[in-house]
Amino acid sequence: MQWLALCWLAWAPALLLWWRLISNGFHLDYPIVVEPRASLPMYVFAGLVASLFYAWWRPYISYVELQVRRHMDDWYRTVCEAARSGRLY
């Protein structure tokens, strides 16, 4: 969960700048003015979307982590047994 918060803090300002660029109609001549108080609702919205996306994907991520852990445990057990019996080298 900590990495999600760090990602949110890192990427939300970039998302807000893209939002500001889109709202300016992609006119690069216009200055991009960021007012912290005006950007707060959009920042909260970006955090909410990131949190919901994480909550939606978390079961799939957990399943993949479980399968990888199980595979690595089987592999480690096989290597240890081979090393003990002298078949490894």
C-alpha positions in Angstrom: 0.0 0.0 0.0 2.9 2.3 0.6 4.2 2.0 -2.9 0.7 3.0 -4.1 0.8 6.2 -2.1 4.3 7.0 -3.4 3.2 6.3 -7.0 0.2 8.6 -6.5 2.3 11.3 -5.0 4.8 11.0 -7.9 2.3 10.7 -10.8 -0.6 12.9 -9.7 1.1 16.2 -10.5 2.0 15.0 -14.0 -1.7 13.9 -14.5 -2.8 17.3 -13.3 -0.5 19.1 -15.7 -1.8 16.9 -18.6 -5.3 17.8 -17.5 -4.4 21.5 -17.5 -2.9 21.1 -21.0 -6.0 19.4 -22.3 -8.2 22.0 -20.7 -6.2 24.7 -22.5 -6.9 22.9 -25.8 -3.3 21.9 -26.3 -2.3 25.5 -27.0 1.3 25.5 -25.9 1.4 29.3 -26.1 -0.9 29.6 -23.0 0.9 29.4 -19.7 0.1 26.4 -17.5 -0.8 28.0 -14.2 -1.3 25.6 -11.3 -3.2 26.9 -8.3 -2.8 24.4 -5.5 -6.2 25.1 -4.0 -8.0 24.7 -7.3 -6.1 21.5 -8.1 -7.0 19.9 -4.8 -10.3 18.3 -6.0 -8.6 16.9 -9.1 -5.7 15.6 -7.0 -8.2 13.8 -4.7 -10.0 12.4 -7.7 -6.7 11.1 -9.2 -6.0 9.5 -5.8 -9.4 7.9 -5.7 -9.1 6.5 -9.2 -5.7 5.1 -8.4 -7.0 3.5 -5.2 -10.0 2.0 -6.9 -7.8 0.7 -9.7 -5.5 -0.9 -7.1 -8.4 -2.4 -5.2 -9.8 -3.8 -8.4 -6.5 -5.4 -9.5 -5.3 -6.5 -6.1 -6.9 -10.0 -6.2 -5.2 -10.7 -9.5 -1.9 -9.4 -8.2 -2.2 -11.6 -5.1 -3.0 -14.7 -7.2 0.1 -14.1 -9.4 2.3 -13.5 -6.3 0.9 -16.7 -4.7 1.6 -18.8 -7.9 5.2 -17.4 -8.2 5.9 -18.0 -4.5 4.6 -21.6 -4.9 6.7 -22.2 -8.0 9.8 -20.8 -6.3 9.2 -22.9 -3.2 9.0 -26.0 -5.3 12.1 -25.0 -7.2 14.0 -24.3 -4.0 12.9 -27.6 -2.5 14.1 -29.5 -5.6 17.4 -27.7 -5.7 18.0 -28.3 -1.9 17.2 -32.0 -2.3 19.5 -32.3 -5.3 22.3 -30.6 -3.4 21.9 -32.9 -0.4 21.9 -36.0 -2.6 24.9 -34.8 -4.6 22.9 -34.7 -7.9 23.2 -31.0 -8.3 26.8 -30.9 -9.6 
